[in-house]
Amino acid sequence: MINIFSKIFNKKDSKNFYFSDFENLNKITNIEKIFNLFSNFSETSEIRYVGGSIRKIINKEKVDDIDLATNITPKIVCEILRKNNISFYESGIEHGTITAKINDYKFEITTLRKDVSTDGRFAKVSRDRLITKMSKKYIKYSWNKNAGYGTKSHLLAIKKFGITKHHRKTFKPIHNILSLE
């Protein structure tokens, strides 16, 4: 983490140094369309880069996954995308994530939320409730034992019984399983 901060703050003109990389990302992916739609949706709406895409730009790596965060609810995110003919799917709707697709590029758009506490990517309270609910509905997946993490037994159950609507299709092991089908 310190290494990343030193890369940002030790450049004389770090804003301009990284700005060109974001500009190039826009040229390649046409992400500007999403930024314009979300930023202009209302006076208070906003969208920003988060996660791995920022880290990869700072490290001068190829950006192959683009994570965005917005203060717009998932339902409205879907409406904006649908209205503007941008294809999308609900990749993690329970957690506020929609994946949009433009020109073969995927953009994971997650709604910002206020969490009391977090456990990895998800709010602990809502995650605990969701896992409890899923463990009753999908007994074969042992959600009550793996808490939603990709344990060996859980991945074996996915291979045997398939995925549910709750599995994140962008999670690499799930994506790999789907690619083999």
N, C-alpha and C positions, 0 to 999 in steps of 0.2 A: 504494500500500500504506500509506503514512504517513497518507494521507487517511482510510482506513478505521480505522486504529488511533486516530486523533484523534477520530473519531466515537464510538468505544467509550469511550475513557478520559477524554474531556473532558466527558462528561455527569456531572452530580452523582450520579445514581443509574442508571447505565447498565444494570445488571441488570434493574431494574424497567421501564426505558424500552423495552428490547427484548423482555422477557418477554411483554408483551401481544401482540406480533406473532407470537411462537411459539404462544401460546394461540389466536389467531385462525387460524393455519395449521392447528392441530389441529381446530378446529371445522369448517373448510371441508373438510379432506381426510380426517379420521378417522385420522391418522397415529398417534395414541395406541395404536391396536390393535397396530400393528407394534412400537412401543416396549415395550408391556407383554409381548407374546409373547417378544421377544428378551431383554429384561431379566430376565424370570422363567424363562428356559430353564434356566439353571444359576446356581450361585453366582458364577461368574466371567464370565458372558456380559454383553455390553454392546453398545449401539448408540448412535450419535451423528450429529447433523447435520454435514455437511461440504460444502465446495464452494460452488457458485453460490447455493444457497438461503440460506446465511448472509450472503454478500455482498449479496444482494438485500434481505434484511431490514434489514441495517445501512444500506443506501442508500435504504430506504423505497420499494423497487420491488416490482412484482407478482412473486410467486414462482410460476414456471411449471415449474420443474424441481426435484425434491427428491432430493438426493444424501445417502445415509446410509452410514456405515461401521460394521462389526461385527467382532468377533473370532471369530465363528462361521463354520465352513467353508461354502463354497457348497452342498455336498451337504446339510448340516444345514439351511441356510437354506431350500432347496427343500422339505425334509421338514416344517419348521415351517409354511411357507406352505400346502403341500398339506393338512396335517392340519387346518388352520384355515380351509380353503375360501377362501383368498385366491389369486386368479389371478396367474400369473407366467409369465415366459419367460426363457430363458437368453440374455440380451442380450450378454454378454461372458464366458461361463463360463471361457474360457481365462485370463482376467485376474481372475477371482473376482467377476464382476458378474452379479447377477440383478435383473431388473426386476419389481417387484410392482405390481399394479394394484388400487386400491380406489376405487369410485365415479368412474371416469374419470380418476383421478389416478395418475400413474406415480411409483414410488419406485425409484431405482437404488440397490441395496444391494450394496456392495462389501466383500469380506472384507479386513481389515487384514492386511498381511504385512510381513515383514522383508526389505527389499531391500538388496542389496549396493551397487547403484547404480541410478539410475533414468534413464529417457529419456522425459520427458513423463509420461504416465499409467502406463506399464508398467515393471516391473522389467527392467533391461537384459538380464541373462543369460537369463531365461525368454523375453523378447521376441525376442532374437536367435535362440534355438533354434526358437521358433514360426515366425518369418519364414522361416528356412531350410527348415523342414519344409513350410510352405505354398508356398514358391516352387517346390518340386519337384512338389507335388501339383496346384497350380493355376498352371501355366506361363503361361496367357493373361493373368493379372493382373499379371505382372512384379513380384511381391513382392520379389524379390531386388534390384530397381532402386529401388523406392520406399519400402522399409523399412516398409510399412504405412501410409504417409501418403497422403492423398487428392490425389495428383498428377493432372494433366490426363489423362494416358494411363491411369492407374488408374481414374479415374471413367468414362472412355470404355469401358474394358473391362467395368466393372460394368453400364453401360447396355446393352452388346452381349450379355454373357453372363449377366447377373443377379448376385445376391449369393451369397456362400457363408455357411456357418454361422459363419465367423470375422469377418464384417463386423458392426460394432456398428450395430444398427438405430436406435439413438437418436442417432447421429452425423447432424447435419443434412443433409449431402448424400445420405447413404444413405436417410434418412427421406423426403426429397423425391423421390428416385427411386421408392421404394416407393409413395408417395402418388399418383404418376402412373400406376401400373400398374392 
